[in-house]
Amino acid sequence: MDSWEGMHRAMNATLVAMGREPWTMEEAQRRMNRSLRDAFPELFGDRWHEAHDVFYAAFMEGHVDSLKSLPGAEEMLKTLHDMQIFMGVASSKVGPMLREEIAHLGWDAYLPGVVGAGEAEKDKPAKEAALFAIKGTDIELGPELWVVGDLPIDVQFARNAGGTAIVMNNSLPEVEEYGDLVPDWFVETCTDLPPFISACTDER
């Protein structure tokens, strides 16, 4: 899902309220990749709780309405669900808000393993977030746990969980952006993921 419009709007409302300059969308996408409890103390110091409240008050205003489903996302989820692949979402958003967005898109049945900020002992990209998402299943941390994302933090999340990192992006990752966080695999779109996974499982 694409919720950047709402997140960008809320972040700029927070920055302005805290006496800072607003960010461009590009800057927001580059910098907003951790939970607020991890990122805001560094950004706002002793006022981070105040900034936290401003952000969520702004984000709650129409955050569901600004959601966008990525092209091919629902068909991808349905196909992988039909392949009996357990799926989930690990996010820096708080859990209730994340589940509201998933429900709004009608994806509840596809994504049973959901973990938001503040639910696990440590937030994404810590391995504790992965453990929370797979609790109650027979899935273990390790290479059989595949993490699909579009940011360096997703690769870091996979590494912390001992998993396999797949970057999904319509352009090749920039070396300087990812640094040492080299993904194991790269796919361009949601449509590309099911046949890729099917081919990988057929080889086993």
C-alpha positions, 0 to 999 in steps of 0.5 A: 500500500502507498500511504506516503501522501498522508504521512508526508502531510502529517510529518510536515504539520509536525515539523511546522508545529515544532518550528522546523522547515517542512520536508519535500516528499523525497526527503520524507520518503528517505527519512521516515523509515523508523517508528516514531519512538525510535526516530522522534527523540533524535529529531525533536529531543525532549519535545518528542512526545509533543511531536508524537501527538501532533503527528498522529492528530494530523495523520488521523485526519483522512489517512485512510482516504489517502491510501493507495493500492499499488498496481497489482498488489491485491492480485499478488496477495491473492495469488500468494495466499492461494499458494498457501504462503503465510504473509504479514506486514511489519511497519513503523506505524502503530498497530491499530492504525496499520490494521485499520488501513489493511481492513480498509483495503480488504486485505485482512484475510491475506495478511494475518501476521501484522506488527506495528510500532510499539507492539513488539519489545523492539520495533522494526527493523529489530528481529523482535518485530519479526518474532511478533509477526510470526508468533503462533506459527511454525515459522522460525527466523532464518532464510525461509523468512522472506522480507519484501520491501522497497527501502534499506530498512527492509533489508536491515530488517531481513538481516536482523531476522536472518531472513532473505531480503527482496527489494521491490522497486521499479528502478534498481537500488542506488548503491549509495542509498543501500550501502552494505545492505545488499538485497538477496533478490530484486523484483520490479513490481507486485506482478513479478513477485508471485512467479518469482516465488513460484520459481524459487519454490519449484527449485527446492 
